Amino acid sequence: MSKRVLIIDDEDDIREVTQIALQLNTGWEVLLAASGVEGIMVAQAEVPDAILLDVMMPDLDGMAVLGRLKAGERTAKIPVILLTATVRRAREAAVREAAGVIVKPFDPLTLASEIAGILGWPMPLPDREARV
């Protein structure tokens, strides 16, 4: 069964690179959100298997989004991996119920295996059909 991963990031390029990397290397279904508010709404509606969450976003930052996700009845158990460029934020994340932290810039070629390692998921074979 394919995993569903929600990417919440305000940067178009990061969302696109992450989506491509995960779809080509795993065949996982990737959901996208361009803001914290949108991400919370998508997470509540779709209940993905995991969330990749940017820490530094305007309006509602990743730490606030994490708090709301963990407080939500439908979203509390979804593992959240924070994407951050700051070590300080990574330390905060460990205390705030994040499943893990991936430091930016990340390597798109190893991103899927990093996520699988953090979450204890088996690494599936690449989905050849996704290469359109």
C-alpha positions as CSV (number, residue, x, y, z in Angstrom):
1,M,0.0,0.0,0.0
2,S,1.4,3.4,-1.0
3,K,2.1,6.0,1.6
4,R,0.6,9.5,1.5
5,V,2.8,12.4,2.5
6,L,1.7,16.0,2.9
7,I,4.3,18.7,2.2
8,I,3.6,22.0,3.9
9,D,6.0,24.7,2.6
10,D,5.5,28.3,1.4
11,E,8.3,28.0,-1.2
12,D,7.1,26.8,-4.6
13,D,10.5,25.4,-5.5
14,I,10.8,23.3,-2.3
15,R,7.4,21.8,-2.8
16,E,8.1,20.9,-6.4
17,V,11.5,19.4,-5.8
18,T,10.2,17.4,-2.8
19,Q,7.1,16.2,-4.7
20,I,9.2,15.0,-7.6
21,A,11.8,13.4,-5.4
22,L,9.2,11.4,-3.4
23,Q,7.1,10.4,-6.4
24,L,10.0,9.2,-8.6
25,N,11.9,7.5,-5.8
26,T,9.0,5.8,-4.0
27,G,5.7,6.1,-5.7
28,W,4.2,7.7,-2.6
29,E,1.2,9.9,-3.1
30,V,2.2,13.5,-2.4
31,L,-0.2,16.2,-1.2
32,L,0.8,19.8,-1.2
33,A,0.0,22.9,0.8
34,A,1.5,26.4,0.4
35,S,0.8,27.7,3.9
36,G,0.3,26.5,7.5
37,V,-3.4,27.2,7.4
38,E,-3.8,25.4,4.1
39,G,-1.7,22.5,5.5
40,I,-3.9,22.1,8.5
41,M,-7.0,22.0,6.4
42,V,-5.5,19.4,4.0
43,A,-4.2,17.3,6.9
44,Q,-7.7,17.3,8.5
45,A,-9.4,16.4,5.3
46,E,-7.0,13.8,3.9
47,V,-5.3,12.4,7.1
48,P,-1.9,11.6,5.4
49,D,0.5,9.0,6.7
50,A,3.1,11.7,7.4
51,I,3.7,15.4,7.0
52,L,6.8,17.3,6.0
53,L,6.5,20.7,7.6
54,D,8.6,23.8,6.9
55,V,9.5,25.7,10.1
56,M,10.0,29.2,8.7
57,M,6.8,30.3,7.0
58,P,4.9,33.7,7.1
59,D,1.7,34.1,9.1
60,L,1.6,30.7,10.8
61,D,5.0,29.2,11.3
62,G,5.8,25.5,11.4
63,M,6.0,25.3,15.2
64,A,2.5,26.8,15.5
65,V,1.2,24.4,12.8
66,L,2.8,21.5,14.7
67,G,1.0,22.5,17.8
68,R,-2.4,22.7,16.1
69,L,-1.9,19.4,14.3
70,K,-1.0,17.7,17.6
71,A,-4.1,19.2,19.3
72,G,-6.4,18.1,16.5
73,E,-8.5,15.0,16.9
74,R,-8.0,13.8,13.3
75,T,-4.3,14.9,13.0
76,A,-2.8,14.3,16.5
77,K,-1.3,10.9,15.5
78,I,0.1,11.9,12.1
79,P,3.9,11.9,12.3
80,V,5.4,15.3,11.4
81,I,9.0,15.8,10.2
82,L,10.2,19.3,10.3
83,L,12.2,20.9,7.5
84,T,14.5,23.5,8.9
85,A,17.7,25.4,8.2
86,T,18.4,26.2,11.9
87,V,19.8,23.9,14.5
88,R,18.0,25.8,17.3
89,R,14.7,25.0,15.7
90,A,15.7,21.4,15.4
91,R,16.3,21.2,19.2
92,E,12.9,22.8,19.8
93,A,11.3,20.3,17.5
94,A,12.5,17.4,19.6
95,V,10.6,18.8,22.5
96,R,7.5,19.7,20.5
97,E,6.5,16.2,19.4
98,A,8.0,16.1,15.9
99,A,8.9,12.7,14.6
100,G,12.2,14.1,13.4
101,V,14.0,16.9,11.6
102,I,15.5,17.1,8.2
103,V,17.9,20.0,7.8
104,K,17.7,22.3,4.7
105,P,19.2,22.2,2.2
106,F,18.5,18.5,1.9
107,D,19.5,16.1,-0.9
108,P,16.5,15.2,-3.0
109,L,18.1,11.9,-4.0
110,T,18.2,10.7,-0.4
111,L,15.1,12.5,1.0
112,A,12.8,9.5,0.7
113,S,15.2,7.2,2.5
114,E,15.7,9.8,5.3
115,I,11.9,10.0,5.7
116,A,11.6,6.2,5.7
117,G,14.4,5.9,8.2
118,I,12.8,8.5,10.6
119,L,9.4,6.8,10.4
120,G,10.5,3.2,10.3
121,W,8.9,2.7,6.9
122,P,10.3,0.1,4.4
123,M,11.8,1.8,1.4
124,P,9.7,0.8,-1.6
125,L,11.0,0.4,-5.1
126,P,10.7,3.5,-7.3
127,D,7.4,3.8,-9.1
128,R,8.4,3.6,-12.7
129,E,5.0,4.7,-13.9
130,A,5.4,8.1,-12.2
131,R,8.2,8.9,-14.7
132,V,6.0,10.5,-17.3
